[in-house]
């Protein structure tokens, strides 16, 4: 009897205001995927969004080759602000994971068929030293709830990406750990 190994594929949509580190989050997930010998795609959205509108990034991580980088129904949605929740909530797969930045999202999600984690990420990041690391708090939450990668794989990829900016790395590492702990 042969057992067929099922493909493990995770599709992640990250969304927020331009300047919240959405692109960095997507690229970091892709780098962690590569470090874990996975197939990855990362598709950032640049354009008018960077000037304060809703920016988004799509990352796919799979055991098999990925034919198309577009994500229509993500397994995981990270919404860093209210407009992102409103715009993308309906796209999330049933039984998907919805991660919300409660510091900037006051409304409740409409979906009842998804798992919701709502944490005051901007507030937590500010207490660590910089509100700009709210994206890394979100990364810690994502890692804990999805079990996609161990924290050390992501922090290793982040260290490589920051190329010697040790103070920024340490702040972001603390933010990832804090988000992981809070989730």
C-alpha positions as CSV (number, residue, x, y, z in Angstrom):
1,X,0.0,0.0,0.0
2,X,1.4,3.4,-1.0
3,X,0.4,6.6,0.8
4,X,0.3,9.7,-1.2
5,X,1.9,12.7,0.5
6,X,-0.4,15.7,0.5
7,X,0.9,18.9,-0.7
8,X,1.4,21.6,2.0
9,X,0.7,25.0,0.6
10,X,-0.1,28.2,2.5
11,X,-1.3,31.4,0.9
12,X,-0.9,34.6,2.9
13,X,-2.3,38.0,2.2
14,X,-0.8,40.9,4.2
15,X,-2.5,44.2,4.1
16,X,-2.3,47.7,5.7
17,X,-1.3,51.3,5.0
18,X,1.7,52.0,2.9
19,X,4.6,52.4,5.4
20,X,3.4,49.7,7.8
21,X,6.0,47.2,6.6
22,X,3.6,45.1,4.6
23,X,6.2,44.4,1.9
24,X,8.9,43.6,4.4
25,X,6.6,41.0,6.0
26,X,5.8,39.3,2.7
27,X,9.5,39.2,1.7
28,X,10.5,37.9,5.1
29,X,8.0,35.1,4.8
30,X,9.4,34.3,1.4
31,X,13.0,34.3,2.6
32,X,12.0,32.0,5.6
33,X,10.4,29.7,3.1
34,X,13.5,29.6,0.9
35,X,15.7,29.0,4.0
36,X,13.3,26.0,4.8
37,X,13.8,24.6,1.3
38,X,10.2,25.4,0.2
39,X,8.9,26.8,-3.1
40,X,7.8,30.4,-2.6
41,X,6.3,33.3,-4.5
42,X,6.2,36.9,-3.2
43,X,4.1,39.4,-5.0
44,X,4.2,43.0,-3.6
45,X,1.7,45.7,-4.6
46,X,3.5,48.9,-5.3
47,X,1.9,52.0,-6.7
48,X,-0.5,54.6,-5.3
49,X,-1.0,52.4,-2.3
50,X,2.4,53.4,-0.9
51,X,1.2,56.9,-0.2
52,X,-1.2,55.9,2.6
53,X,-3.8,53.8,0.8
54,X,-4.2,50.1,1.3
55,X,-1.0,48.3,0.4
56,X,-0.8,44.5,0.1
57,X,1.6,41.7,-0.4
58,X,0.9,38.1,-1.4
59,X,3.2,35.2,-0.3
60,X,2.7,31.6,-1.2
61,X,4.8,28.8,0.4
62,X,4.5,25.3,-0.9
63,X,6.2,21.9,-0.9
64,X,5.6,21.7,-4.7
65,X,6.2,24.1,-7.6
66,X,3.9,27.1,-7.7
67,X,2.3,27.9,-11.0
68,X,0.7,31.2,-10.2
69,X,1.6,33.9,-7.6
70,X,-1.9,35.4,-7.5
71,X,-3.9,34.7,-4.3
72,X,-7.7,34.9,-4.6
73,X,-8.6,33.1,-1.4
74,X,-5.8,33.2,1.3
75,X,-5.4,30.8,4.1
76,X,-4.1,33.6,6.3
77,X,-5.1,37.3,6.2
78,X,-3.2,39.9,8.3
79,X,-5.1,43.2,8.4
80,X,-3.0,46.0,9.9
81,X,-5.8,48.6,9.6
82,X,-9.5,49.0,9.2
83,X,-9.6,49.6,5.4
84,X,-7.7,46.3,4.9
85,X,-10.1,44.3,7.0
86,X,-13.1,45.8,5.1
87,X,-11.4,45.2,1.7
88,X,-10.0,41.7,2.1
89,X,-12.0,39.9,4.9
90,X,-14.4,38.2,2.4
91,X,-11.6,36.7,0.4
92,X,-10.3,34.6,3.3
93,X,-10.9,30.9,3.0
94,X,-13.5,29.3,5.3
95,X,-11.6,28.1,8.4
96,X,-8.8,30.5,7.5
97,X,-6.8,32.6,10.0
98,X,-7.6,36.3,10.4
99,X,-5.0,38.3,12.3
100,X,-6.0,41.9,13.3
101,X,-4.2,44.9,14.6
102,X,-6.6,45.9,17.3
103,X,-4.8,49.2,17.8
104,X,-6.1,50.4,14.4
105,X,-9.2,48.2,13.9
106,X,-12.2,48.9,16.0
107,X,-14.9,47.0,14.2
108,X,-15.5,43.3,14.7
109,X,-15.0,41.0,11.7
110,X,-18.1,39.9,9.9
111,X,-16.9,36.3,9.3
112,X,-17.9,33.6,11.8
113,X,-16.3,30.7,9.8
114,X,-12.7,31.8,10.4
115,X,-10.3,31.9,13.4
116,X,-9.7,35.4,14.6
117,X,-6.7,36.8,16.6
118,X,-7.0,40.4,17.5
119,X,-4.1,42.0,19.3
120,X,-3.1,45.7,19.8
121,X,0.0,45.4,17.7
122,X,0.9,49.1,17.3
123,X,0.5,49.7,21.0
124,X,2.7,46.7,21.8
125,X,5.3,47.8,19.3
126,X,5.3,51.3,20.8
127,X,6.0,49.9,24.3
128,X,9.0,48.0,22.8
129,X,10.4,51.2,21.4
130,X,8.9,51.8,17.9
131,X,5.4,51.7,16.6
132,X,7.0,50.8,13.2
133,X,7.7,47.3,14.5
134,X,3.9,46.5,14.7
135,X,4.4,44.4,11.5
136,X,6.9,42.2,13.4
137,X,4.4,41.8,16.3
138,X,2.0,40.6,13.6
139,X,4.7,38.2,12.3
140,X,5.1,36.6,15.7
141,X,1.3,36.1,15.9
142,X,1.3,34.6,12.5
143,X,4.1,32.2,13.3
144,X,2.5,31.0,16.6
145,X,-0.9,30.5,15.2
146,X,0.0,29.0,11.8
147,X,3.1,27.0,12.9
148,X,4.5,27.8,9.4
149,X,8.1,28.2,10.6
150,X,10.0,28.2,13.8
151,X,10.7,31.7,15.1
152,X,14.5,31.1,14.7
153,X,14.1,30.6,10.9
154,X,12.3,33.9,10.5
155,X,14.6,35.8,12.8
156,X,17.6,34.3,10.9
157,X,16.1,35.5,7.6
158,X,15.4,38.9,9.1
159,X,19.0,39.2,10.3
160,X,20.2,38.4,6.8
161,X,17.8,40.9,5.2
162,X,18.8,43.7,7.5
163,X,22.5,43.2,6.7
164,X,24.3,44.5,9.8
165,X,21.7,46.9,11.2
166,X,21.9,45.2,14.6
167,X,19.8,47.8,16.5
168,X,16.9,47.5,14.1
169,X,17.3,43.7,14.1
170,X,17.1,43.4,17.9
171,X,14.0,45.7,18.1
172,X,12.2,43.6,15.4
173,X,13.3,40.3,17.0
174,X,11.8,41.4,20.3
175,X,8.6,42.4,18.5
176,X,8.4,39.0,16.8
177,X,8.9,37.3,20.1
178,X,6.4,39.5,21.9
179,X,3.7,38.8,19.2
180,X,4.5,35.0,19.4
181,X,4.1,35.2,23.2
182,X,0.8,37.1,23.0
183,X,-0.8,34.9,20.4
